[in-house]
């Protein structure tokens, strides 16, 4: 029998039952900090953060959400979403996120503007909104969207970050998503 198999057979440590150091639970961000950040968020990031606040959903759960994933109960008026991946999926727990009236107000424009299989929150759209907002606030002349100024001996060409142009779907494993989620105030699940 290998060491790995022996370790796999051990029961996991249980909170309060061992002398092992226990870390404090991570709670939600303080409301005053959220309110202070809100004016600096792009429209899509603000809606994403607001949806997290009213539903209690984790960032990774909402990033994966598509229009067709929302189930609407006409009798009760409640919308629901069963994320395919979530924190306790390995324990075979079912996770349901319910959307009440405030969440429905946030989601309704996404449901009407997107195709059934599109993800609700698009990185390409968020990046376009961010660039448009920056362009509107710009006070110096510009060479055009996505272009860098011509330098000595250089050429005028399109420029994108090292990971390439944004796509229409978030990938929770990319550094950009992790940084964005941490910056917006909720770390990915």
C-alpha positions in Angstrom: 0.0 0.0 0.0 1.4 3.4 -1.0 1.6 6.5 1.2 -0.8 8.2 -1.2 -3.5 5.6 -0.7 -3.1 5.7 3.1 -3.4 9.5 3.1 -6.5 9.4 0.8 -8.1 7.0 3.3 -7.8 9.4 6.3 -10.8 11.4 7.5 -10.5 15.2 6.9 -9.9 17.5 9.8 -13.1 18.9 11.3 -13.5 22.5 12.5 -13.2 22.7 16.3 -12.2 19.0 16.8 -8.4 19.2 16.5 -5.6 21.4 17.8 -4.8 22.5 14.2 -4.9 26.3 13.6 -8.2 27.5 12.2 -8.4 30.5 10.0 -11.3 33.0 10.5 -14.1 32.7 8.0 -14.0 35.2 5.1 -17.0 37.4 5.2 -18.5 39.9 2.7 -16.9 43.2 1.9 -18.1 46.0 4.2 -20.9 48.0 2.6 -19.1 51.3 2.9 -16.2 49.9 0.9 -18.5 48.6 -1.8 -20.3 52.0 -2.0 -16.9 53.8 -2.3 -15.8 51.6 -5.2 -19.1 51.6 -7.1 -18.7 55.0 -8.9 -15.3 53.8 -10.4 -16.7 50.5 -11.9 -17.6 50.2 -15.5 -21.3 49.6 -16.2 -21.0 45.8 -16.6 -18.7 45.5 -13.5 -21.2 47.5 -11.5 -24.1 45.3 -12.6 -22.1 42.2 -11.9 -21.2 43.4 -8.4 -24.8 44.5 -7.7 -26.0 41.1 -8.8 -23.5 39.4 -6.4 -24.8 41.6 -3.6 -28.4 40.9 -4.1 -28.1 37.2 -4.7 -25.1 36.2 -2.5 -23.6 34.3 -5.5 -19.9 33.8 -6.0 -18.2 35.5 -8.9 -17.3 32.1 -10.6 -21.0 31.1 -10.5 -22.2 34.2 -12.2 -19.4 34.3 -14.8 -20.5 31.0 -16.2 -24.1 31.9 -16.5 -25.8 32.0 -19.9 -29.2 33.3 -20.9 -30.6 29.8 -21.4 -29.5 28.8 -17.8 -32.1 31.0 -16.2 -35.3 29.2 -15.3 -38.4 31.4 -15.0 -41.3 30.3 -12.8 -44.3 32.2 -14.1 -46.5 31.3 -11.1 -44.2 32.6 -8.4 -42.3 35.2 -10.5 -39.0 33.8 -9.2 -36.1 33.1 -11.5 -33.5 30.5 -10.6 -30.1 29.3 -11.8 -28.3 26.0 -11.1 -24.6 26.6 -11.6 -22.9 23.6 -13.2 -19.7 24.2 -11.1 -19.8 25.5 -7.6 -17.9 25.4 -4.3 -19.6 22.2 -2.9 -20.1 20.3 -6.2 -17.5 17.7 -5.1 -19.7 17.0 -2.1 -22.6 16.4 -4.4 -24.6 19.4 -2.9 -27.0 21.1 -5.2 -26.6 24.9 -5.5 -29.5 27.1 -6.6 -29.3 30.8 -7.0 -32.7 32.6 -6.8 -33.3 36.0 -8.5 -35.8 38.2 -6.9 -37.2 41.5 -8.3 -33.9 43.5 -7.9 -31.8 40.8 -9.5 -34.4 40.4 -12.3 -34.2 44.2 -13.0 -30.4 43.8 -13.4 -30.7 40.7 -15.6 -33.6 41.7 -17.8 -31.5 43.8 -20.3 -29.1 40.9 -20.7 -31.9 38.4 -21.4 -33.4 40.6 -24.1 -30.1 41.7 -25.8 -28.3 38.4 -26.0 -28.8 35.1 -27.8 -30.0 32.1 -25.7 -26.5 30.5 -25.6 -24.5 33.7 -24.9 -22.9 34.3 -21.5 -24.5 37.2 -19.6 -21.3 38.9 -18.8 -19.0 39.4 -21.8 -15.3 40.4 -21.3 -15.3 41.8 -24.9 -18.2 44.0 -24.1 -16.8 45.2 -20.8 -13.5 46.0 -22.4 -15.3 48.0 -25.2 -17.3 49.9 -22.5 -14.1 50.7 -20.6 -12.3 51.9 -23.7 -15.2 54.0 -24.7 -15.4 55.6 -21.3 -11.7 56.3 -21.3 -11.9 57.8 -24.8 -14.7 60.1 -23.6 -12.6 61.3 -20.7 -9.5 61.7 -22.8 -8.1 65.3 -23.2 -5.2 64.6 -25.6 -5.5 63.7 -29.3 -5.8 60.0 -30.1 -4.5 57.9 -33.0 -7.6 55.7 -33.0 -9.0 52.8 -31.0 -6.5 50.0 -30.4 -3.7 51.8 -32.1 -0.4 53.0 -30.6 1.4 56.1 -31.6 4.1 55.8 -34.2 7.5 55.9 -32.5 11.0 56.4 -33.9 11.5 53.7 -36.5 8.3 52.0 -35.3 5.1 51.3 -37.2 1.5 52.2 -36.5 -0.3 49.0 -35.7 -2.9 47.3 -33.6 -2.0 46.5 -30.1 -3.6 44.0 -27.7 -2.4 42.8 -24.3 -0.3 39.6 -24.3 -3.3 37.3 -23.9 -4.9 38.7 -27.1 -8.1 40.6 -27.7 -11.0 40.0 -25.2 -13.5 37.3 -26.0 -17.3 37.0 -25.3 -16.8 34.6 -22.3 -15.0 34.9 -19.0 -12.5 32.2 -18.1 -12.1 32.0 -14.3 -8.6 30.6 -14.6 -7.1 33.6 -16.4 -5.0 36.2 -14.5 -7.3 39.0 -15.8 -10.4 37.4 -14.3 -8.7 36.7 -11.0 -7.4 40.3 -10.8 -10.7 41.7 -11.9 -12.7 39.7 -9.3 -10.2 40.6 -6.5 -10.3 44.2 -7.5 -14.1 44.4 -7.7 -14.1 43.2 -4.1 -15.0 39.5 -4.3 -12.4 36.8 -4.9 -13.4 34.0 -7.3 -14.7 30.8 -5.7 
